[in-house]
Amino acid sequence: MQILTFADGSQYSYLFMQLFRKTCYILVLTTVVLGCQTSRGIVNRVEGDSPVRFGLVADIQYCDCDTRGSRYYRHSLQKLDECVDHLNREKVEFTVNLGDLVDRDTPHNLDSVLVKFKRHHTPVYHTTGNHDYGGIQDNGQLFRLLNMPDEYYSFKRGGWRFIMLNTNEIASYSNVVGTWRESELEEINKKLKELGHNPVEYNGGVSSRQLQWLQKLLVNAKKSGEKVIIFSHHPLDCVIGLTSCN
């Protein structure tokens, strides 16, 4: 289990963070546990350098749509305004968005969300969520709208390497038909069925190429003495059916 340790000494598991990731967070990284708990129950800590202070938002899921049950889609913009104000007051160095800026129909709804982020005083680093692909025919267009340098990427702050995975790369909704990614989707779905799980339409995975890229980044980070945090839209270790497919 991954554990994040904050400036006040409190610790939260990665699973806890995922279950409550619809909240606007301010994170101050001073120490972090990288890796897994050993059979002896010992977790190694890596001491940090200067703290890195950043915000974290996810699942805004705005839509210019009527309320459905407990889903108040139009209220998301006001909540995002409040979040941006809070992040600015806290003077974060940057903010990470974990995806699902909109609930559907991205070409129609995305601009209303992005204009709110323009008030953010420091950079916002985006990764996509499954809902963000609604109505998108060209993935590159979506990445450009979000000012992403590529569909997956990394950046550095202080002694930290932040990796933005794309767990939507191999998915039925992300325009893989007719590309080399289609065969990887078929293979992932085959393996899921062999394990007794049925693929669901909102799940996605990462390609073999992205995994190779990630492995190289981690090797280089270790050589350089960098500490690493990996972000993704789909949880990497959570309830089956909600996780990244692979």
Backbone as JSON, one array per atom type, in Angstrom:
{
  "sequence": "MQILTFADGSQYSYLFMQLFRKTCYILVLTTVVLGCQTSRGIVNRVEGDSPVRFGLVADIQYCDCDTRGSRYYRHSLQKLDECVDHLNREKVEFTVNLGDLVDRDTPHNLDSVLVKFKRHHTPVYHTTGNHDYGGIQDNGQLFRLLNMPDEYYSFKRGGWRFIMLNTNEIASYSNVVGTWRESELEEINKKLKELGHNPVEYNGGVSSRQLQWLQKLLVNAKKSGEKVIIFSHHPLDCVIGLTSCN",
  "N": [[0.85, -1.19, 0.0], [0.56, 2.2, -0.86], [1.7, 5.03, 0.93], [1.05, 8.34, 1.79], [2.79, 10.88, 3.39], [2.23, 13.72, 5.25], [2.96, 17.21, 5.99], [2.23, 17.68, 8.63], [2.69, 15.31, 9.78], [0.72, 13.43, 9.52], [-0.64, 10.48, 7.95], [-1.82, 9.09, 4.91], [-3.42, 6.56, 3.08], [-3.02, 5.52, -0.36], [-5.38, 4.44, -1.32], [-7.29, 5.65, 0.35], [-7.02, 8.29, -0.5], [-7.99, 8.07, -3.12], [-10.66, 7.3, -2.74], [-11.74, 9.57, -1.7], [-11.41, 11.54, -3.6], [-12.86, 13.57, -4.78], [-12.62, 15.93, -3.56], [-11.19, 19.16, -3.01], [-7.8, 19.49, -2.69], [-4.97, 20.54, -0.72], [-1.68, 19.87, -0.87], [1.3, 19.24, 0.86], [4.43, 18.26, 0.32], [6.74, 16.63, 2.16], [7.9, 14.3, 3.14], [7.77, 11.05, 1.69], [6.51, 7.78, 1.23], [7.83, 5.42, -0.85], [6.99, 2.66, -2.65], [6.24, -0.63, -1.35], [4.72, -2.09, 1.58], [6.73, -4.21, 3.5], [7.18, -7.76, 4.21], [7.86, -7.75, 6.8], [6.58, -5.65, 7.82], [7.75, -3.19, 7.63], [8.3, 0.07, 6.5], [10.1, 1.98, 4.26], [11.36, 5.25, 4.54], [11.91, 8.21, 2.65], [13.76, 10.97, 2.98], [12.75, 14.32, 2.41], [13.66, 17.2, 0.38], [13.46, 20.65, 0.06], [10.12, 21.65, 0.83], [7.34, 20.89, -1.36], [4.53, 22.46, -2.47], [1.31, 21.89, -3.46], [-1.83, 21.83, -5.32], [-4.73, 19.68, -5.7], [-7.19, 18.47, -7.77], [-10.23, 16.87, -8.93], [-12.6, 15.15, -11.04], [-14.64, 17.1, -11.71], [-16.73, 17.22, -13.52], [-18.57, 18.86, -15.03], [-21.55, 19.87, -16.71], [-23.72, 21.39, -19.01], [-26.45, 20.74, -18.21], [-29.64, 19.48, -17.11], [-30.45, 18.85, -13.66], [-29.98, 15.59, -12.35], [-31.24, 13.3, -10.28], [-29.09, 13.2, -7.6], [-27.17, 14.59, -8.89], [-25.92, 17.56, -9.61], [-25.21, 19.14, -12.12], [-24.69, 21.73, -13.21], [-23.89, 23.14, -11.01], [-21.26, 22.66, -10.66], [-19.47, 24.55, -11.69], [-19.56, 26.78, -9.97], [-18.55, 25.55, -7.68], [-15.99, 24.96, -8.58], [-14.99, 27.54, -8.92], [-14.85, 28.33, -6.23], [-12.94, 26.53, -5.37], [-10.65, 27.25, -6.88], [-10.25, 29.83, -5.88], [-9.55, 29.16, -3.27], [-7.19, 27.67, -3.65], [-5.56, 29.66, -4.72], [-5.39, 31.41, -2.54], [-3.94, 29.81, -0.83], [-1.55, 29.79, -2.07], [-0.35, 27.83, -3.78], [2.17, 25.98, -5.57], [1.59, 24.78, -7.95], [-1.18, 23.11, -9.59], [-2.72, 19.92, -9.86], [-4.87, 18.32, -12.07], [-6.94, 15.56, -12.09], [-8.65, 14.62, -14.03], [-11.82, 14.12, -15.88], [-13.11, 16.65, -16.33], [-15.47, 17.41, -17.5], [-18.83, 16.1, -17.78], [-19.98, 15.05, -20.05], [-20.22, 15.38, -23.67], [-17.87, 16.93, -24.56], [-16.84, 18.92, -26.5], [-18.82, 20.89, -26.33], [-18.98, 21.61, -23.63], [-16.47, 21.95, -22.38], [-15.01, 24.42, -22.56], [-16.27, 26.14, -20.75], [-15.38, 25.24, -18.33], [-12.57, 25.41, -18.5], [-12.14, 28.16, -18.64], [-12.5, 28.93, -16.04], [-10.23, 27.96, -14.79], [-8.37, 29.74, -15.71], [-8.14, 31.75, -13.92], [-6.49, 30.77, -12.04], [-3.49, 31.16, -10.32], [-1.07, 29.91, -10.76], [0.66, 27.26, -12.63], [-1.48, 24.72, -14.1], [-1.64, 21.31, -14.27], [-2.82, 18.85, -16.37], [-4.48, 15.67, -16.6], [-6.35, 13.3, -18.51], [-9.77, 12.16, -18.08], [-12.19, 9.47, -18.34], [-14.7, 10.57, -19.01], [-14.01, 12.86, -20.36], [-13.63, 12.31, -23.01], [-15.96, 12.31, -24.41], [-17.68, 12.91, -27.33], [-15.37, 13.58, -28.64], [-13.36, 13.27, -31.44], [-10.76, 13.33, -32.21], [-8.06, 12.63, -30.43], [-5.75, 14.13, -30.05], [-6.65, 16.74, -30.32], [-8.05, 17.09, -27.93], [-5.95, 16.9, -26.05], [-4.48, 19.15, -26.75], [-6.3, 21.2, -26.14], [-6.25, 21.02, -23.41], [-3.75, 21.84, -22.91], [-1.72, 19.97, -22.7], [1.47, 18.53, -22.98], [1.8, 16.09, -24.15], [0.12, 12.88, -24.54], [0.71, 11.44, -22.28], [2.98, 12.34, -19.7], [5.7, 13.95, -17.91], [6.85, 16.04, -15.2], [9.06, 18.18, -13.33], [9.64, 19.3, -10.02], [11.58, 20.84, -7.71], [13.14, 18.33, -5.88], [11.47, 16.42, -6.84], [9.82, 14.19, -9.07], [7.07, 14.3, -11.04], [4.68, 12.26, -12.42], [2.47, 11.95, -15.04], [0.25, 9.75, -15.82], [-1.62, 8.19, -18.49], [-4.44, 6.66, -18.22], [-6.45, 6.2, -19.92], [-5.64, 5.54, -22.37], [-5.8, 3.02, -23.63], [-8.76, 2.12, -24.41], [-12.28, 1.63, -24.92], [-13.63, 3.96, -25.51], [-11.82, 5.84, -26.38], [-11.08, 6.32, -29.04], [-9.65, 4.16, -30.35], [-10.12, 2.39, -32.37], [-9.08, 0.91, -35.37], [-6.44, 1.54, -34.98], [-3.1, 0.76, -33.7], [-3.55, 0.44, -31.06], [-5.96, -0.84, -30.73], [-5.71, -3.66, -30.85], [-4.35, -4.1, -28.47], [-6.29, -3.37, -26.64], [-8.15, -5.41, -27.06], [-6.64, -7.56, -26.15], [-6.3, -6.92, -23.44], [-8.96, -6.99, -22.56], [-9.49, -9.68, -23.0], [-7.8, -10.9, -21.12], [-8.95, -9.93, -18.76], [-11.43, -11.23, -18.8], [-10.58, -13.85, -18.56], [-9.79, -13.81, -15.96], [-12.17, -13.72, -14.75], [-13.6, -11.36, -14.77], [-15.73, -8.84, -16.1], [-15.17, -6.58, -18.69], [-15.83, -3.07, -18.45], [-17.49, -0.19, -19.82], [-16.45, 2.28, -19.06], [-13.9, 1.87, -18.19], [-10.33, 1.98, -18.53], [-6.97, 1.53, -19.82], [-3.33, 1.33, -19.8], [-0.92, 1.48, -22.42], [1.48, -0.9, -23.8], [3.64, 0.52, -24.72], [3.49, 2.87, -23.21], [3.97, 1.83, -20.68], [6.61, 1.0, -20.97], [7.82, 3.47, -21.33], [7.26, 4.56, -18.79], [8.74, 2.81, -17.16], [11.36, 3.45, -17.96], [11.49, 6.12, -17.14], [11.3, 5.81, -14.35], [13.62, 4.37, -13.76], [15.58, 6.26, -14.51], [14.91, 8.29, -12.73], [15.55, 7.13, -10.3], [18.33, 6.87, -10.59], [18.99, 9.53, -10.62], [18.34, 10.35, -8.13], [15.81, 11.32, -7.65], [12.59, 11.82, -6.13], [9.41, 10.29, -6.55], [6.08, 10.8, -7.7], [3.15, 9.37, -8.91], [0.45, 10.15, -10.98], [-2.91, 9.41, -11.93], [-6.02, 8.96, -13.7], [-7.78, 6.72, -13.35], [-7.92, 4.67, -10.48], [-5.08, 2.84, -9.3], [-5.02, 0.75, -7.6], [-7.58, -0.5, -6.27], [-11.1, -0.97, -5.76], [-12.17, -3.76, -7.62], [-13.16, -3.31, -10.96], [-13.27, -0.61, -10.87], [-10.71, 0.12, -11.26], [-7.66, 0.89, -13.13], [-7.48, -1.0, -16.09], [-5.28, -2.62, -16.54]],
  "CA": [[0.0, 0.0, 0.0], [1.31, 3.46, -0.87], [1.34, 5.94, 2.01], [1.53, 9.71, 1.68], [3.02, 11.5, 4.69], [2.12, 15.16, 5.09], [3.83, 18.05, 6.82], [1.85, 17.59, 10.04], [2.98, 13.97, 10.25], [-0.38, 12.5, 9.25], [-0.42, 9.61, 6.81], [-3.03, 8.63, 4.26], [-3.15, 5.57, 2.05], [-3.44, 5.86, -1.72], [-6.77, 4.06, -1.44], [-8.06, 6.71, 1.0], [-7.02, 9.46, -1.36], [-8.84, 7.82, -4.26], [-12.05, 7.26, -2.33], [-12.2, 10.91, -1.37], [-10.7, 12.42, -4.52], [-13.69, 14.64, -5.31], [-12.37, 17.09, -2.72], [-10.06, 20.02, -3.4], [-6.73, 19.24, -1.73], [-3.69, 21.22, -0.69], [-0.7, 18.89, -0.41], [2.66, 19.69, 1.11], [5.27, 17.07, 0.33], [8.01, 16.71, 2.87], [8.41, 12.94, 3.02], [6.82, 10.15, 1.06], [6.91, 6.39, 1.17], [7.79, 4.9, -2.21], [7.1, 1.21, -2.65], [5.22, -1.41, -0.65], [5.04, -2.59, 2.91], [7.41, -5.49, 3.42], [6.6, -8.82, 5.04], [8.16, -7.44, 8.2], [5.8, -4.48, 8.21], [8.62, -2.02, 7.68], [8.22, 0.94, 5.33], [11.26, 2.87, 4.19], [11.07, 6.65, 4.26], [12.93, 8.98, 1.96], [13.67, 12.35, 3.46], [12.58, 15.29, 1.34], [14.44, 18.42, 0.39], [12.52, 21.71, 0.38], [8.74, 21.21, 0.58], [6.64, 21.27, -2.58], [3.14, 22.71, -2.09], [0.49, 21.92, -4.68], [-3.25, 21.51, -5.2], [-5.19, 18.49, -6.4], [-8.64, 18.47, -8.03], [-10.63, 15.76, -9.8], [-14.01, 14.82, -11.23], [-15.53, 18.26, -11.7], [-17.87, 16.67, -14.28], [-19.55, 19.88, -15.39], [-22.35, 19.72, -17.91], [-24.86, 22.3, -19.11], [-27.52, 19.75, -18.22], [-30.55, 19.52, -15.97], [-30.12, 18.0, -12.53], [-30.49, 14.22, -12.38], [-31.05, 12.74, -8.95], [-28.21, 14.02, -6.76], [-26.13, 15.15, -9.75], [-26.21, 18.95, -9.93], [-24.11, 19.37, -13.06], [-24.37, 23.15, -13.4], [-23.29, 23.66, -9.78], [-19.81, 22.38, -10.65], [-18.69, 25.75, -12.0], [-19.43, 27.55, -8.74], [-17.64, 24.83, -6.79], [-14.64, 25.13, -9.1], [-14.6, 28.92, -8.57], [-14.47, 28.33, -4.82], [-11.7, 25.77, -5.26], [-9.56, 28.07, -7.42], [-10.0, 30.89, -4.89], [-8.85, 28.56, -2.13], [-5.83, 27.34, -4.08], [-4.82, 30.92, -4.85], [-5.1, 31.91, -1.18], [-2.93, 28.95, -0.25], [-0.32, 30.05, -2.82], [0.25, 26.57, -4.23], [3.12, 26.14, -6.67], [0.88, 24.32, -9.13], [-2.3, 22.23, -9.27], [-2.9, 18.77, -10.74], [-6.24, 17.88, -12.33], [-6.93, 14.12, -12.37], [-9.53, 14.23, -15.13], [-13.26, 14.28, -15.85], [-13.52, 18.05, -16.2], [-16.87, 17.48, -17.92], [-19.55, 14.84, -17.66], [-20.28, 14.56, -21.4], [-20.22, 16.38, -24.75], [-16.71, 17.79, -24.29], [-16.75, 20.12, -27.34], [-19.8, 21.9, -25.92], [-18.91, 21.97, -22.21], [-15.12, 22.1, -21.81], [-14.58, 25.82, -22.45], [-16.84, 26.75, -19.54], [-14.54, 24.82, -17.21], [-11.2, 25.91, -18.67], [-12.09, 29.59, -18.35], [-12.37, 29.08, -14.59], [-8.83, 27.7, -14.44], [-7.55, 30.88, -16.1], [-7.94, 32.59, -12.72], [-5.5, 30.1, -11.18], [-2.28, 31.99, -10.41], [0.11, 29.11, -11.09], [0.32, 26.27, -13.65], [-2.37, 23.58, -13.87], [-1.24, 20.16, -15.08], [-4.01, 18.03, -16.58], [-4.57, 14.39, -17.27], [-7.74, 13.14, -18.94], [-10.63, 11.12, -17.53], [-13.01, 8.83, -19.37], [-15.78, 11.46, -19.44], [-13.47, 13.94, -21.19], [-13.56, 11.9, -24.41], [-17.29, 12.35, -25.0], [-17.79, 13.81, -28.49], [-14.04, 13.85, -29.18], [-12.96, 12.38, -32.53], [-9.31, 13.45, -32.35], [-7.48, 12.74, -29.09], [-4.78, 15.22, -30.05], [-7.38, 17.98, -30.08], [-8.33, 17.16, -26.49], [-4.7, 17.18, -25.34], [-4.13, 20.56, -27.02], [-7.21, 22.05, -25.38], [-5.82, 20.96, -22.01], [-2.36, 22.29, -22.85], [-0.87, 18.83, -22.32], [2.55, 18.38, -23.96], [1.62, 14.79, -24.81], [-0.97, 12.16, -23.89], [1.26, 11.18, -20.95], [4.17, 13.18, -19.6], [6.16, 14.16, -16.54], [7.5, 17.33, -14.94], [9.87, 18.15, -12.12], [9.64, 20.43, -9.09], [12.52, 20.53, -6.65], [13.69, 16.99, -6.02], [10.35, 15.52, -7.11], [9.39, 13.9, -10.43], [5.63, 14.05, -11.08], [4.39, 11.52, -13.64], [1.05, 12.0, -15.39], [-0.12, 8.62, -16.66], [-2.9, 8.25, -19.21], [-5.09, 5.36, -18.1], [-7.5, 6.15, -20.94], [-5.0, 5.31, -23.67], [-6.36, 1.8, -24.2], [-10.14, 2.1, -23.94], [-13.25, 1.59, -26.02], [-14.15, 5.3, -25.76], [-10.74, 6.8, -26.69], [-10.73, 6.35, -30.47], [-8.59, 3.21, -30.65], [-10.5, 1.55, -33.51], [-8.27, 1.14, -36.55], [-5.07, 1.88, -34.59], [-2.39, -0.34, -33.05], [-4.06, 0.28, -29.7], [-7.15, -1.69, -30.72], [-5.32, -5.03, -30.51], [-4.0, -4.14, -27.05], [-7.56, -3.37, -25.91], [-8.7, -6.77, -27.17], [-5.84, -8.43, -25.29], [-6.62, -6.59, -22.05], [-10.3, -7.51, -22.28], [-9.37, -11.14, -22.96], [-7.2, -11.27, -19.83], [-9.94, -9.66, -17.72], [-12.43, -12.31, -18.81], [-9.93, -15.05, -18.03], [-9.75, -13.63, -14.51], [-13.54, -13.74, -14.25], [-14.14, -10.01, -14.71], [-16.26, -8.32, -17.35], [-14.77, -5.19, -18.97], [-16.91, -2.09, -18.46], [-17.23, 0.81, -20.85], [-15.72, 3.45, -18.55], [-12.55, 1.5, -17.78], [-9.26, 2.15, -19.51], [-5.68, 0.99, -19.42], [-2.15, 1.94, -20.4], [-0.35, 0.63, -23.46], [2.81, -1.45, -23.56], [4.6, 1.61, -24.98], [3.47, 3.77, -22.05], [4.62, 1.13, -19.58], [8.05, 1.07, -21.23], [8.18, 4.88, -21.03], [7.23, 4.7, -17.34], [9.87, 2.08, -16.6], [12.56, 4.22, -18.22], [11.44, 7.29, -16.27], [11.57, 5.41, -12.97], [15.04, 4.03, -13.68], [16.34, 7.5, -14.55], [14.65, 9.03, -11.49], [16.33, 6.49, -9.24], [19.72, 7.23, -10.8], [19.16, 10.96, -10.34], [17.96, 10.63, -6.75], [14.52, 12.0, -7.6], [11.44, 11.16, -5.54], [8.42, 10.18, -7.62], [4.65, 10.61, -7.46], [2.45, 9.04, -10.16], [-0.96, 10.52, -11.01], [-3.72, 8.82, -13.0], [-7.45, 9.12, -13.46], [-8.28, 5.5, -12.75], [-7.09, 4.15, -9.39], [-4.2, 1.74, -9.67], [-5.19, -0.35, -6.65], [-8.81, -0.16, -5.59], [-12.15, -1.95, -5.97], [-12.19, -4.31, -8.98], [-14.2, -2.68, -11.76], [-13.0, 0.83, -10.89], [-9.29, 0.34, -11.44], [-7.09, 0.77, -14.46], [-7.7, -2.39, -16.51], [-4.06, -3.42, -16.47]],
  "C": [[0.88, 1.24, 0.0], [0.79, 4.37, 0.23], [1.9, 7.32, 1.7], [1.66, 10.27, 3.09], [3.07, 13.01, 4.51], [2.92, 15.89, 6.15], [3.49, 17.93, 8.31], [2.1, 16.2, 10.61], [1.88, 12.96, 9.99], [-0.1, 11.7, 7.99], [-1.75, 9.14, 6.25], [-2.65, 7.63, 3.19], [-3.62, 6.08, 0.7], [-4.92, 5.54, -1.91], [-7.67, 5.13, -0.82], [-8.15, 7.93, 0.1], [-7.95, 9.27, -2.55], [-10.32, 7.87, -3.88], [-12.61, 8.65, -2.07], [-11.65, 11.94, -2.35], [-11.59, 13.46, -5.17], [-13.55, 15.91, -4.47], [-11.19, 17.88, -3.27], [-8.99, 19.91, -2.31], [-5.61, 20.26, -1.85], [-2.7, 20.21, -0.12], [0.65, 19.56, -0.23], [3.53, 18.46, 1.26], [6.55, 17.35, 1.07], [8.68, 15.34, 2.88], [7.35, 12.1, 2.35], [7.38, 8.74, 1.09], [6.76, 5.92, -0.27], [7.96, 3.39, -2.14], [6.01, 0.58, -1.8], [5.68, -1.78, 0.74], [5.66, -3.97, 2.78], [6.74, -6.51, 4.31], [6.87, -8.58, 6.52], [7.37, -6.23, 8.69], [6.61, -3.22, 8.3], [8.48, -1.23, 6.39], [9.38, 1.9, 5.36], [10.83, 4.28, 3.85], [12.24, 7.3, 3.55], [12.77, 10.43, 2.38], [13.6, 13.32, 2.29], [13.57, 16.43, 1.45], [13.5, 19.54, 0.81], [11.11, 21.25, 0.03], [8.22, 21.69, -0.76], [5.15, 21.32, -2.25], [2.29, 22.79, -3.35], [-0.95, 21.51, -4.39], [-3.61, 20.3, -6.03], [-6.71, 18.56, -6.54], [-8.97, 17.31, -8.96], [-12.15, 15.71, -9.92], [-14.94, 16.01, -11.04], [-16.84, 17.91, -12.4], [-18.98, 17.7, -14.52], [-20.3, 19.48, -16.65], [-23.46, 20.76, -17.88], [-26.12, 21.44, -19.28], [-28.41, 19.94, -16.99], [-30.1, 18.54, -14.89], [-30.75, 16.62, -12.71], [-30.19, 13.57, -11.05], [-30.23, 13.68, -8.09], [-27.09, 14.67, -7.56], [-26.54, 16.55, -10.2], [-25.11, 19.48, -10.85], [-23.72, 20.84, -13.17], [-23.73, 23.77, -12.16], [-21.77, 23.5, -9.77], [-18.98, 23.63, -10.89], [-18.5, 26.62, -10.76], [-18.47, 26.89, -7.77], [-16.19, 24.96, -7.25], [-14.13, 26.54, -8.81], [-14.11, 28.96, -7.13], [-13.14, 27.61, -4.62], [-10.51, 26.6, -5.73], [-9.23, 29.2, -6.45], [-9.19, 30.34, -3.72], [-7.4, 28.23, -2.48], [-4.97, 28.59, -4.22], [-4.47, 31.49, -3.47], [-3.98, 31.1, -0.54], [-1.57, 29.07, -0.95], [0.4, 28.75, -3.2], [1.18, 26.84, -5.41], [2.51, 25.71, -8.0], [-0.3, 23.48, -8.66], [-2.37, 21.12, -10.31], [-4.39, 18.46, -10.85], [-6.21, 16.43, -12.79], [-7.97, 13.68, -13.4], [-11.01, 14.35, -14.83], [-13.65, 15.73, -15.54], [-14.99, 18.21, -16.55], [-17.51, 16.11, -17.76], [-19.81, 14.2, -19.02], [-20.12, 15.71, -22.39], [-19.11, 17.42, -24.54], [-16.64, 19.02, -25.19], [-17.68, 21.24, -26.89], [-19.53, 22.44, -24.51], [-17.52, 22.35, -21.69], [-14.7, 23.56, -21.61], [-15.07, 26.48, -21.18], [-16.03, 26.4, -18.3], [-13.15, 25.45, -17.3], [-11.1, 27.4, -18.36], [-11.98, 29.84, -16.85], [-10.93, 28.88, -14.14], [-7.92, 28.87, -14.83], [-7.3, 31.82, -14.93], [-6.9, 31.99, -11.78], [-4.14, 30.78, -11.39], [-1.04, 31.23, -10.85], [-0.31, 28.01, -12.07], [-0.66, 25.2, -13.17], [-1.96, 22.47, -14.82], [-2.42, 19.18, -15.15], [-3.65, 16.62, -17.0], [-6.04, 14.17, -17.57], [-8.45, 12.04, -18.13], [-11.52, 10.56, -18.61], [-14.12, 9.74, -19.89], [-15.29, 12.54, -20.41], [-13.46, 13.59, -22.67], [-14.92, 11.94, -25.11], [-17.38, 13.37, -26.13], [-16.46, 14.16, -29.13], [-13.7, 12.8, -30.25], [-11.45, 12.31, -32.69], [-8.72, 13.66, -30.96], [-6.5, 13.89, -28.99], [-5.44, 16.56, -29.8], [-7.67, 18.17, -28.6], [-7.07, 17.52, -25.72], [-4.27, 18.63, -25.55], [-5.01, 21.51, -26.23], [-6.8, 22.12, -23.91], [-4.36, 21.38, -21.83], [-1.43, 21.2, -22.33], [0.22, 18.66, -23.37], [2.48, 17.07, -24.73], [0.51, 14.07, -24.06], [-0.58, 11.63, -22.52], [2.62, 11.86, -20.88], [4.6, 13.27, -18.14], [6.73, 15.57, -16.43], [8.18, 17.25, -13.58], [9.71, 19.44, -11.32], [10.54, 20.05, -7.93], [13.14, 19.16, -6.9], [12.64, 15.95, -6.37], [10.1, 15.39, -8.61], [7.91, 13.53, -10.37], [5.28, 13.44, -12.44], [2.88, 11.49, -13.86], [0.74, 10.86, -16.36], [-1.43, 8.9, -17.4], [-3.53, 6.87, -19.17], [-6.31, 5.25, -19.01], [-6.93, 5.8, -22.32], [-5.57, 4.09, -24.38], [-7.77, 1.64, -23.65], [-11.1, 2.15, -25.13], [-13.73, 2.98, -26.41], [-13.09, 6.28, -26.29], [-10.19, 6.65, -28.11], [-9.59, 5.41, -30.84], [-8.88, 2.37, -31.9], [-9.67, 1.93, -34.74], [-6.84, 1.54, -36.27], [-4.41, 0.67, -33.95], [-2.89, -0.58, -31.63], [-5.26, -0.67, -29.62], [-6.81, -3.13, -30.33], [-4.93, -5.15, -29.04], [-5.27, -4.12, -26.19], [-8.18, -4.76, -25.92], [-7.95, -7.72, -26.24], [-6.15, -8.18, -23.82], [-7.98, -7.17, -21.68], [-10.29, -9.03, -22.17], [-8.83, -11.59, -21.6], [-8.17, -11.02, -18.68], [-10.97, -10.78, -17.63], [-11.86, -13.6, -18.27], [-9.86, -15.01, -16.51], [-11.15, -13.61, -13.89], [-14.18, -12.37, -14.12], [-14.65, -9.58, -16.08], [-15.78, -6.88, -17.55], [-15.99, -4.28, -18.96], [-16.5, -0.9, -19.3], [-16.42, 2.0, -20.35], [-14.3, 3.12, -18.09], [-11.55, 1.69, -18.9], [-7.98, 1.55, -18.98], [-4.55, 1.74, -20.1], [-1.53, 0.95, -21.38], [1.01, 0.08, -23.05], [3.86, -0.37, -23.77], [4.66, 2.57, -23.79], [4.15, 3.12, -20.85], [6.15, 1.14, -19.74], [8.58, 2.47, -20.93], [8.25, 5.1, -19.53], [8.43, 4.02, -16.71], [11.17, 2.86, -16.78], [12.63, 5.46, -17.32], [11.83, 6.93, -14.83], [13.04, 5.04, -12.77], [15.89, 5.29, -13.64], [16.14, 8.32, -13.27], [15.46, 8.45, -10.34], [17.81, 6.87, -9.35], [19.99, 8.67, -10.39], [18.8, 11.32, -8.9], [16.65, 11.38, -6.62], [13.5, 11.14, -6.85], [10.28, 11.28, -6.53], [7.0, 10.08, -7.06], [3.99, 10.39, -8.82], [0.98, 9.4, -10.01], [-1.66, 9.78, -12.14], [-5.18, 9.05, -12.68], [-8.04, 7.89, -12.78], [-7.36, 5.09, -11.59], [-6.25, 2.98, -9.86], [-4.37, 0.54, -8.75], [-6.43, -0.05, -5.81], [-9.81, -1.27, -5.86], [-12.13, -2.45, -7.41], [-13.4, -3.76, -9.72], [-14.03, -1.19, -11.83], [-11.56, 1.13, -11.25], [-8.93, 0.5, -12.91], [-7.1, -0.71, -14.84], [-6.46, -3.23, -16.39], [-3.03, -2.8, -15.54]]
}
